[in-house]
Amino acid sequence: MYLRIIKDISVLEVWVKSANKYQLFKTYDVCTYSGGLGTKTRSGDGKSPEGLYTIEPKQLNPVSNYYLAINVGYPNAIDKAKGYTGSAIMVHGHCASIGCYAMTDARIEEIYTLVYEAFVAGQKQVRVDIFPFRMDDANLKRYAAYKQDAFWRNLKPAYELFEKRQLPVDYHLKGKEYAY
């Protein structure tokens, strides 16, 4: 299983592995997220993060105040290297958000169950990649005036490689950027 969130169109995609690549299983509308385009940089900024994150079983919260919740893993190593702060960024229910990706309760129940079942079946981690928009040249040009442009251009290879190979990319930290 692999999750991908596209902020500007408010969707969460669930991809499942078949043979040696992932296929789109289902797309869910994100009820709401806060802060518009641009990644979270500090605790309390009201922004929702963008980047490449990892979910492990311990990040599932079946007793959340927001019905069910999955911690996306913010801040990751890149966020920390940049000095970004904040925590407890979730995909959760109740359709309300201050920095999280909120779903309806019915949607989070399906997504949570799919992630839980992936772990039960032996998957050790679930990647969740969060993009501001579909990372094509037209959108990069459209949003070029945003101060996040350099960060988005650093994310673009992850998006493009997944589109080409249908596999989440391996990455590492190089300075304060993603390297593929």
C-alpha positions in Angstrom: 0.0 0.0 0.0 1.1 3.5 -0.8 -0.8 6.8 -0.1 -0.5 10.0 -2.0 -2.2 13.3 -1.2 -2.6 16.1 -3.7 -3.4 19.3 -1.9 -4.7 21.7 -4.6 -7.4 19.2 -5.7 -8.0 17.8 -2.1 -7.6 14.1 -2.8 -6.0 11.2 -1.0 -5.1 8.3 -3.3 -4.7 4.7 -2.1 -2.4 2.6 -4.3 -2.0 -1.1 -3.8 0.9 -3.3 -5.1 0.1 -5.8 -7.8 3.0 -7.8 -9.2 5.9 -5.3 -9.2 4.2 -2.0 -9.3 1.4 -0.1 -7.7 -2.1 0.5 -9.1 -4.6 3.1 -8.1 -7.1 1.4 -5.8 -9.3 4.3 -4.7 -9.4 8.1 -4.5 -10.9 9.9 -1.5 -11.9 13.5 -1.3 -10.1 15.3 1.6 -12.8 17.1 3.5 -10.4 19.9 4.5 -6.8 20.8 5.3 -5.5 24.1 6.5 -3.1 26.7 5.3 -3.3 26.4 1.6 -0.3 25.5 -0.6 3.1 25.5 0.9 4.5 23.2 3.6 4.3 23.4 7.3 7.4 25.0 8.8 6.6 25.7 12.5 4.4 24.5 15.3 1.2 26.6 15.3 1.4 27.9 11.8 -1.8 26.3 10.8 -0.2 24.7 7.7 -0.4 21.1 6.5 2.9 19.5 5.5 4.2 18.6 2.0 6.9 16.0 1.5 7.7 12.3 1.7 6.6 10.6 4.9 6.5 7.1 6.4 3.8 5.5 8.5 4.6 2.7 10.9 2.0 0.7 12.9 2.7 2.7 16.1 1.4 5.8 14.2 -2.2 4.4 14.0 -4.5 5.9 16.6 -7.8 4.0 17.0 -8.9 6.2 20.0 -8.4 9.7 18.5 -10.5 12.7 19.5 -11.1 12.9 15.7 -12.6 9.4 15.4 -9.6 7.5 13.9 -6.2 9.0 13.1 -3.0 8.1 11.2 0.1 10.2 12.1 1.8 11.0 8.8 5.3 11.2 10.3 5.9 15.0 10.3 8.5 16.2 10.8 10.7 13.9 8.7 14.5 14.1 8.4 14.3 16.8 5.8 11.9 18.9 7.9 14.1 18.5 10.9 17.3 19.5 9.0 15.5 22.7 7.9 14.6 23.4 11.5 10.8 22.9 11.0 8.8 22.3 14.1 5.4 20.7 14.9 4.1 17.3 15.6 1.0 15.1 15.6 0.0 15.8 12.0 -2.7 13.4 11.1 -5.0 12.1 8.5 -8.1 11.9 10.7 -11.9 12.0 10.8 -14.4 14.7 11.9 -13.9 16.9 8.9 -12.0 19.6 10.8 -8.3 20.6 10.6 -5.7 22.9 12.0 -2.6 21.4 10.2 -4.0 18.0 9.5 -5.7 16.3 6.6 -9.3 15.8 7.7 -11.6 13.2 6.2 -15.2 12.3 6.9 -15.5 9.6 9.5 -16.6 7.1 6.8 -13.6 7.9 4.6 -11.1 7.7 7.4 -12.6 4.4 8.6 -11.9 2.9 5.1 -8.4 4.4 4.8 -7.5 3.4 8.4 -8.7 -0.1 7.9 -6.7 -0.5 4.6 -3.5 0.7 6.3 -4.2 -1.5 9.4 -4.7 -4.5 7.1 -1.5 -3.8 5.2 0.4 -3.9 8.5 -1.4 -7.1 9.5 -0.4 -8.7 6.2 3.2 -7.9 6.9 4.0 -4.5 5.4 6.4 -2.8 7.8 5.8 0.8 6.6 3.4 2.7 4.4 4.7 5.7 2.5 2.5 8.7 2.3 3.8 11.3 -0.2 2.1 14.7 0.0 2.3 17.0 -3.0 1.0 20.6 -3.4 -0.4 19.7 -6.8 0.2 17.3 -9.7 3.9 18.0 -10.3 3.9 18.7 -14.0 5.6 21.5 -15.8 2.3 23.4 -16.3 1.6 23.5 -12.6 5.1 24.4 -11.7 4.9 27.3 -14.0 1.5 28.2 -12.7 2.7 28.3 -9.1 6.3 29.6 -9.8 5.7 32.9 -7.9 5.2 31.0 -4.6 8.1 31.2 -2.2 8.0 27.3 -2.0 9.0 27.0 -5.7 12.5 25.6 -5.0 11.2 23.1 -2.5 8.5 22.0 -5.0 11.1 21.5 -7.7 13.0 19.3 -5.3 9.8 17.2 -4.8 9.1 17.0 -8.5 11.5 14.0 -9.3 9.7 11.9 -6.6 6.4 12.6 -8.3 7.7 12.0 -11.8 9.5 8.8 -10.9 6.4 7.4 -9.3 4.3 8.3 -12.4 6.8 6.6 -14.6 7.5 3.4 -12.6 4.5 3.2 -10.3 6.8 2.6 -7.4 7.5 5.1 -4.5 11.0 6.4 -4.9 13.9 5.8 -2.5 15.3 9.0 -1.2 17.9 10.2 1.3 18.9 13.5 2.8 21.5 15.5 1.0 22.1 18.7 2.9 18.6 20.0 3.5 17.0 18.5 0.4 15.6 15.3 -0.9 18.1 13.3 -3.1 16.9 10.4 -5.3 
